[in-house]
Amino acid sequence: MTKHEFFVDMTCEGCSGAVTRVLRKLQDVKFDIDLPNKKVFVESEQSSEVLLETLKKTGKTVTYIGAK
């Protein structure tokens, strides 16, 4: 599985909760949310494009940083 890093403009626990909700809908995804640094690390077989579009469903500004 590839580990991807995203910047997500999260400001509170509600924001990170929204990220959790959208990512849990995907199959075989592990993720960590770093709220203070506004980063989301996703380990998945999904493409970065699919993950980016999924994270954008939160309504937050999302930027793909790269694979780790």
N, C-alpha and C positions, 0 to 999 in steps of 0.2 A: 504494500500500500504506500502511496505517496503522501507526504506531509506537506500541506499548503499553508501559507501564511497570508492573512488578509488584514487590512486596516478597516475597522468598522467604527463609525462615529457614534460610539455609545457613551452616554453620560450617567446612566444610573442602572440599578438592578433590573428595572423594567425593560431597559434596552437589551441587557444580556439575556433576560428571560425570553424576549422575542427571538433572539438568535438561537437560543436553545430549542424553542418550539419549531422553527423552520428546519433546523438541521436534523431533528429527531424524525422528520418525515422521510428522510433519505435512508436507503438500505446500507448497512455495514459502514457506518460513519462513527469515528471517534473524534472528539474535539475538546479543546481547552479554550476557555475565555479568559483573557487578561484585561479586565475592565479598566484598571488605572492607565494602561498603555494603549487602550483601544485596539487590541489585537485579538484575532481569533485564529487558532491553529487547528486545521482540520486534516485528519488522516483518513483517506478514502481512495477507492478505485475510480471514483467519479472524476470527470475532467474538471479542470479549473474553471471552465466556462459554466458548467452546470452548477458548481458550488457558488460561483459569483452570482449567477441569476437567482439561486436559492436565497442567498444572503440579502440580495436587494429587495426581496419580498418583505423584509422588516421595515422598509421605508427609510432606512438609514443610508448615508453615503458609504459606499463600499469600494475599496481599492484592493486589487490583487497585488501582493508584494512579490510572491514567488514561491517556488518549491524549496523545501529544506532537505 
